[in-house]
């Protein structure tokens, strides 16, 4: 079982987005601490279908006390620079590739995932986690 999860995690870094998505689908629900970084790394991807899979599968992050909420929150707290870079990548890829489809950043699946991750991190840290995404007045404007 663990070897298969490791294989899926490694293939989640494949150069082909469809291969990444297929292997992500096998591990996205897993909350093992060594799997979480692979999933969070994919949040900063440009492949919209990958973001939709993550968004759909990580809905329990909104519920404090769940395994996912605890695992992902702790990962973000332990890796603030990595998560800050991920937030910037999500905004950048939305601006470059998805702005035509999602005129508002708040409607973009990547924004939803970042909100869930920040919420989990805030609960683990005991204070609001920094939001590096566009502020309300700039959501529909130029980033």
C-alpha positions in Angstrom: 0.0 0.0 0.0 2.7 2.5 1.0 4.8 1.7 -2.1 1.8 2.4 -4.3 1.2 5.7 -2.6 4.8 6.6 -3.0 4.6 5.7 -6.7 1.5 7.8 -7.1 3.1 10.8 -5.3 6.2 10.6 -7.6 4.1 10.4 -10.7 2.1 13.4 -9.5 5.3 15.3 -10.6 5.2 13.8 -14.2 5.7 16.3 -17.1 2.2 15.3 -18.5 -0.7 16.9 -16.7 -3.0 14.0 -17.4 -0.6 11.6 -15.8 -0.3 14.0 -12.8 -4.0 14.1 -12.5 -4.5 10.4 -12.7 -2.0 9.7 -10.0 -3.2 12.6 -7.8 -6.7 11.0 -7.8 -5.2 8.0 -6.1 -3.7 9.9 -3.1 -5.5 13.2 -2.7 -7.7 11.7 0.0 -4.7 10.4 2.0 -3.7 12.5 5.0 -0.3 10.8 5.6 2.2 13.6 6.4 4.5 12.6 3.6 1.7 12.7 1.0 0.4 16.1 1.9 3.3 18.1 0.3 2.7 16.4 -3.1 -0.9 17.5 -3.1 -0.2 21.0 -1.9 2.5 21.4 -4.6 -0.2 20.6 -7.2 -2.4 23.4 -5.9 0.2 25.7 -7.5 -0.3 24.1 -10.9 -1.8 25.6 -14.1 -3.9 22.5 -14.9 -7.5 23.5 -14.1 -8.6 19.8 -14.0 -6.1 19.1 -11.2 -7.4 22.0 -9.2 -11.0 20.8 -9.5 -10.0 17.3 -8.3 -8.2 18.8 -5.3 -11.1 21.2 -4.5 -13.6 18.4 -4.7 -11.6 15.9 -2.6 -10.4 18.3 0.1 -13.8 19.8 1.1 -13.4 18.3 4.6 -10.6 20.9 5.2 -13.5 23.3 6.0 -14.4 21.1 9.1 -12.1 21.7 12.1 -10.9 18.5 13.7 -11.0 16.3 10.6 -7.8 14.4 9.7 -7.4 16.5 6.5 -7.9 19.8 8.4 -5.2 18.8 10.9 -2.7 17.3 8.4 -2.9 20.1 5.8 -3.1 22.8 8.5 0.1 21.5 10.1 1.9 21.2 6.8 1.1 24.9 6.0 2.2 26.0 9.5 5.4 24.1 9.2 6.2 25.3 5.7 5.1 29.0 5.4 7.6 29.9 2.6 6.4 27.0 0.5 2.8 27.9 1.0 3.5 31.6 0.3 5.1 30.6 -3.0 2.1 28.3 -3.8 -0.3 31.2 -3.1 1.6 33.5 -5.5 1.7 30.7 -8.2 -2.1 30.2 -8.0 -2.7 33.9 -8.5 -0.2 34.0 -11.4 -1.6 31.0 -13.2 -5.1 32.3 -12.8 -4.0 35.7 -14.2 -2.2 34.1 -17.2 -4.4 31.2 -18.1 -7.8 31.3 -16.5 -8.9 34.9 -16.3 -11.0 34.6 -19.4 -13.0 31.7 -17.8 -12.9 33.0 -14.2 -13.1 36.8 -14.4 -13.2 36.9 -10.6 -10.3 35.3 -8.7 -12.8 34.4 -6.0 -14.7 32.0 -8.4 -11.5 30.2 -9.4 -11.0 26.7 -7.8 -7.4 27.6 -6.8 -8.8 30.4 -4.7 -11.2 28.1 -2.9 -8.4 25.6 -2.1 -6.1 28.4 -0.8 -8.9 29.5 1.5 -9.4 26.0 2.8 -5.7 25.6 3.5 -5.4 29.1 5.1 -8.4 28.2 7.4 -6.8 24.9 8.4 -3.4 26.7 9.0 -5.1 29.4 11.1 -6.7 26.9 13.3 -3.4 25.1 13.8 -1.4 28.3 14.4 -4.0 30.0 16.6 -3.9 33.2 14.5 -5.1 34.2 11.0 -2.8 32.9 8.2 -1.5 35.5 5.7 -3.6 35.8 2.6 -1.3 36.7 -0.4 -4.2 36.6 -3.0 -5.7 39.7 -4.5 -7.6 41.9 -2.1 -11.3 42.6 -2.6 -10.9 45.8 -4.6 -8.4 44.2 -6.9 -10.1 40.9 -7.5 -11.5 41.7 -10.9 -8.7 44.2 -11.8 -5.1 43.8 -12.8 -3.0 41.9 -10.2 
